[in-house]
């Protein structure tokens, strides 16, 4: 799987850290401190160029405020409603945007795209409106184009993501129950036309029973055994 110098580190569940050759460092979905899959030596994520949030569920946003305070990202990218909530929590450098928009974060073109999932924010004892769940297409300068699906079911407009952005690698949830499972992820890979998949959102809880082996089987059943599945362990990097 050719990442052309971009380092992708899985911090467990749906949280990823990416570092480009120019030093740009992005964190996707800040859940580290109470993430049971995140290794202890990875819980301090260091200085960030950007923090990207896909949706408001606790397992993707729980540490957004504390990480923003500690890591001082130049830009915190999220959908508009989550941005409004984070602003009230004191988070700085917010870029609240919406689906279809593109901005530049440390030289990386970041496009917010659709995801098919819920997005309520647990704030104290109540769930408040968090807009809609999203994914991101990341186009690295001189590097690959990655599609980060976030939490989602498979949806037919993934074909539009292929047609517009042509990602070569997709980070897809495969755990099932709360997101698509291996069968749906294999179908999504066909819609996207990607050459490689980095599985996410599996194994953290018993309900998330989908696994990379089942994904490989589903790809083979669809005649797509050529699609590489990069099975990372939490804390492991793909270069």
C-alpha positions in Angstrom: 0.0 0.0 0.0 1.8 3.1 -1.3 1.3 6.1 1.1 4.1 8.1 -0.6 5.7 9.1 2.7 2.5 9.7 4.6 2.5 7.9 8.0 -0.8 6.6 9.3 -1.0 5.5 12.9 -4.0 3.7 14.3 -4.7 4.8 17.9 -7.5 2.3 18.2 -11.2 2.3 17.4 -11.9 5.2 15.0 -8.9 7.4 16.0 -6.0 8.0 13.6 -2.9 10.2 13.5 -1.4 11.1 10.2 1.9 12.8 9.5 2.9 14.1 6.0 6.5 14.4 4.8 6.2 18.2 5.2 5.5 17.8 9.0 1.8 18.4 8.8 0.2 16.3 11.6 -3.5 15.5 11.6 -5.6 13.7 14.3 -8.9 12.1 13.2 -11.5 11.8 16.0 -9.9 12.6 19.3 -10.7 9.7 21.6 -7.5 8.7 23.4 -7.6 9.0 27.2 -10.4 6.6 27.9 -10.1 4.7 24.6 -9.4 1.1 25.9 -7.7 0.3 22.6 -5.3 3.3 22.6 -1.8 2.4 23.9 -0.6 4.4 27.0 2.4 5.8 25.1 0.1 7.2 22.4 -2.4 9.0 24.6 -0.4 12.3 24.4 -0.7 13.0 20.7 1.7 16.0 20.7 1.5 19.2 18.6 -1.1 19.0 15.9 -1.6 21.0 12.6 -5.2 19.9 12.4 -7.8 18.0 14.3 -10.7 16.6 12.2 -14.0 15.4 13.8 -16.4 13.1 11.9 -19.3 13.2 14.4 -20.4 13.8 17.9 -20.5 10.4 19.5 -18.4 10.0 22.7 -16.1 7.4 21.1 -15.0 10.0 18.5 -15.2 13.4 20.3 -14.7 12.6 24.1 -11.2 14.2 24.2 -11.7 17.0 21.7 -11.6 19.7 24.3 -8.6 18.4 26.3 -6.6 17.5 23.2 -7.3 20.9 21.7 -6.0 22.5 24.9 -2.9 20.4 25.0 -2.0 20.0 21.3 -3.0 23.5 20.1 -4.0 22.5 16.6 -3.9 25.3 14.0 -7.3 24.2 12.8 -10.1 22.2 14.3 -12.4 21.0 11.5 -15.9 19.8 12.1 -19.5 20.2 11.0 -21.1 23.5 11.9 -23.2 22.3 14.9 -20.3 20.5 16.6 -18.2 23.7 16.0 -20.9 25.7 17.9 -20.8 23.2 20.8 -16.9 23.2 20.9 -16.8 27.0 20.9 -18.9 27.1 24.0 -16.4 24.6 25.6 -13.6 27.1 24.9 -12.0 25.4 21.9 -10.0 27.8 19.7 -9.1 27.8 16.0 -12.4 26.2 14.9 -13.3 25.7 11.3 -17.0 24.8 11.4 -18.0 23.9 7.9 -20.4 21.6 6.0 -20.5 18.8 3.5 -19.1 19.5 0.1 -16.7 22.2 1.4 -12.9 22.0 1.0 -10.2 23.8 3.0 -6.4 23.5 3.3 -4.9 22.3 6.5 -1.1 22.4 6.5 -1.0 21.9 2.7 -3.5 19.0 2.8 -6.7 19.5 0.9 -9.5 18.5 3.3 -13.0 17.9 1.8 -16.0 17.2 4.0 -18.2 14.5 2.5 -21.4 12.6 3.5 -21.6 9.8 6.0 -24.7 7.8 6.9 -24.8 7.7 10.7 -26.3 9.5 13.7 -24.6 12.4 15.4 -26.0 13.2 18.9 -23.5 14.8 21.4 -23.7 13.4 25.0 -23.4 16.5 27.1 -23.8 15.7 30.8 -27.0 13.7 31.0 -28.6 14.9 27.8 -28.0 14.3 24.1 -27.9 17.5 22.1 -28.1 18.0 18.3 -24.7 17.6 16.6 -25.6 18.2 13.0 -24.8 15.2 10.8 -22.0 12.7 10.6 -19.4 13.3 8.0 -16.4 11.7 6.3 -13.3 13.4 4.9 -11.3 13.1 1.7 -7.6 14.0 2.3 -5.5 15.0 -0.6 -1.8 15.1 0.4 0.6 17.2 -1.7 2.6 14.8 -3.8 1.0 12.0 -1.9 -2.0 9.8 -1.9 -5.7 10.7 -1.6 -7.3 9.0 1.4 -11.0 8.7 2.1 -11.7 8.6 5.9 -15.3 7.3 6.1 -15.9 7.9 9.8 -18.8 5.9 11.2 -21.1 5.1 8.3 -23.3 2.5 6.5 -22.5 1.9 2.9 -24.3 4.3 0.6 -24.5 4.5 -3.1 -23.1 8.0 -3.4 -19.7 6.6 -2.5 -19.5 6.3 -6.2 -19.6 10.1 -6.4 -16.6 10.2 -4.0 -14.8 7.9 -6.5 -15.8 10.0 -9.5 -14.8 13.4 -7.9 -11.8 12.6 -5.8 -10.6 9.1 -6.8 -9.1 8.0 -3.5 -6.6 5.2 -3.6 -6.9 4.2 0.0 -10.0 4.2 2.3 -10.2 4.0 6.1 -13.5 2.1 6.6 -15.3 0.9 9.7 -15.9 -2.8 9.6 -17.1 -3.7 13.1 -20.8 -4.1 12.2 -23.7 -3.3 14.6 -23.1 0.5 14.8 -21.5 0.8 11.4 -21.2 -1.3 8.3 -19.6 -4.7 8.7 -17.1 -6.6 6.4 -19.7 -7.5 3.8 -20.8 -3.8 3.4 -17.2 -2.5 3.5 -16.3 -4.8 0.6 -19.2 -3.4 -1.4 -18.1 0.1 -0.4 -14.6 -0.7 -1.7 -16.1 -1.5 -5.1 -18.0 1.8 -5.2 -14.9 3.7 -4.2 -12.5 1.9 -6.5 -9.8 1.9 -3.9 -6.7 -0.2 -4.0 -6.3 -0.5 -0.3 -8.4 -0.5 2.9 -7.3 0.4 6.5 -10.0 -1.2 8.7 -11.3 0.8 11.7 -14.0 0.7 14.4 -13.7 -3.0 15.2 -12.8 -5.1 18.2 -13.1 -2.4 20.8 -16.3 -3.7 22.3 -17.9 -7.2 22.0 -20.6 -5.9 19.7 -18.0 -4.8 17.1 -17.4 -8.3 15.8 -16.4 -7.6 12.2 -12.7 -8.2 11.6 -10.1 -7.9 8.8 -10.2 -11.6 8.0 -13.9 -11.4 7.3 -13.3 -8.3 5.1 -10.7 -10.2 3.0 -13.2 -13.1 2.6 -15.9 -10.6 1.5 -13.5 -8.9 -1.0 -12.6 -12.3 -2.4 -16.2 -13.2 -2.8 -16.8 -10.1 -4.8 -13.7 -10.8 -7.1 -11.7 -8.1 -5.4 -8.9 -10.1 -3.7 -6.5 -7.6 -5.2 -7.6 -4.9 -2.8 -5.0 -4.8 0.0 -6.2 -4.9 3.6 -3.7 -3.3 6.0 -4.4 -4.9 9.4 -2.9 -2.6 12.0 -2.6 -3.1 15.7 -3.4 -0.1 17.9 -0.3 2.1 18.1 1.1 0.6 14.9 1.9 2.8 11.9 1.7 2.3 8.2 4.3 4.2 6.2 
